[in-house]
Amino acid sequence: MSSPHPRRPQHSDAETSDIDRPGPDEVVRALITPPRLRSDDAEATASRLELFFDLAYVLVVLELASTFLHDLTWHGLGIFVGLFTAIWFSWVGFTLYANRFDTDDVIFRVGKLLATLAITGCAASAGDATADLALPFAASYATGMIILLLLYVRAWRHLPDARPTIAVYLATTGTGALLWTISLPVSGPAPFVLWGLGAAVAAAGPVLASFRDDTVPLHIEHLPERFGLLVILVLGEAVGGAATGVYDAHWAGPAIAVGIIGFAIAASMWWIYFDVIATVSSETLATTTQEDQAPGAGATDERHDAFIYGHLPIALGIVMTGVGIEDLVLHTDAALPSAGGWILTGGVALFLTGAALTVGGTTRDWRTLWPWPTAAIPAVLGIAVIPHQSALLITGLVAAITITVAVHGTLRRRAHDLRPAR
């Protein structure tokens, strides 16, 4: 009797392995994918590698904030702002490259991981970057820029149509990397001048690229997500400032009260950013993109520049706010005005200024900024000059303003009062 199930053809192990094993060319193609324009993709979200990459930058920010907390002087402020700005535009450089050209292949992954290691070196030296650890900090930063430069060289080779845009970033990134590298054997104040010039040249890349008529478009879905993720991470510094201050104050009653109010300030900043700033700017960029070009791509113009550069005061202001909160939690009965009070109010004012630049720049309508959030900026700064003996008063007044700004902004957004000019 024949079997009800037909017998399958038998293959030897050698035959099976020959059939299933991919050839060398297929293996290479699976591992190495040349850069392509991500604007051609309908969807693009932040990768896990990008999230891992961000952690190195957060470590740098934490070290800079900690160092600034112990030197709340004009000198300390200058060092903090300068190094933060340099690190910020290093992050922006890699983010804009990934926004346009990331294929998540082995070469890109290795390059991004090596860059993560380089920025981790910056974190390990950020606490004394302008003194004994200046050399390792500069070497680590220069290494990151050289890696970014090599990634752009690779994109130049594979994407002839994108070369006008890539040429801008090759010039700015290459010049910046050269200046940081030249600073390594130099002593005295000269290295810091070279650092500033190198960071400024690299920072000019996005706006210089937008001047070209043939600029490669940015991916509008990926861009707001990446900036929003970093904002969440730096908001952790504001929350951490309150928590660390309460811990260091041994859970004293006044410290707990100021810490809770400090958390309310950080929460209000989260609300303002994600319910108003991020929502309005991302929707505006997406809307104008769909009107001008195909979905998923958009011409890089002043709206994108406003979004990118407007996030610098937003992020810087958040971190300064965290430093101010921590200092006030630790010194609840210090006579005010104090350095911590000025740092807190200055940080919140800087954050609101970034909000105005980002929303006003993307909507191209500065009428959307009055009274939200512009009117709150002088009000916050005015709090710092009020003489008193309790940190509860200054943090309470700042919290009242940020909560009001959050509520007012949400109401205006839901009333469709923050629309781009037509």
HELIX and SHEET records of a PDB file:
HELIX    1   1 ASP A   13  ASP A   20  1                                   8    
HELIX    2   2 PRO A   24  LEU A   31  1                                   8    
HELIX    3   3 ARG A   38  ASP A   40  5                                   3    
HELIX    4   4 ARG A   48  LEU A   69  1                                  22    
HELIX    5   5 TRP A   74  PHE A  101  1                                  28    
HELIX    6   6 VAL A  106  SER A  125  1                                  20    
HELIX    7   7 ALA A  126  ASP A  128  5                                   3    
HELIX    8   8 ALA A  134  HIS A  158  1                                  25    
HELIX    9   9 PRO A  160  ALA A  162  5                                   3    
HELIX   10  10 ARG A  163  ILE A  182  1                                  20    
HELIX   11  11 ALA A  190  ALA A  203  1                                  14    
HELIX   12  12 GLY A  205  SER A  210  1                                   6    
HELIX   13  13 HIS A  222  ASP A  248  1                                  27    
HELIX   14  14 GLY A  253  ILE A  272  1                                  20    
HELIX   15  15 TYR A  273  ILE A  277  3                                   5    
HELIX   16  16 ALA A  278  ASP A  292  1                                  15    
HELIX   17  17 GLU A  302  LEU A  330  1                                  29    
HELIX   18  18 ALA A  339  THR A  363  1                                  25    
HELIX   19  19 TRP A  366  LEU A  369  5                                   4    
HELIX   20  20 ALA A  376  ILE A  383  1                                   8    
HELIX   21  21 ALA A  391  ARG A  414  1                                  24    
END                                                                             
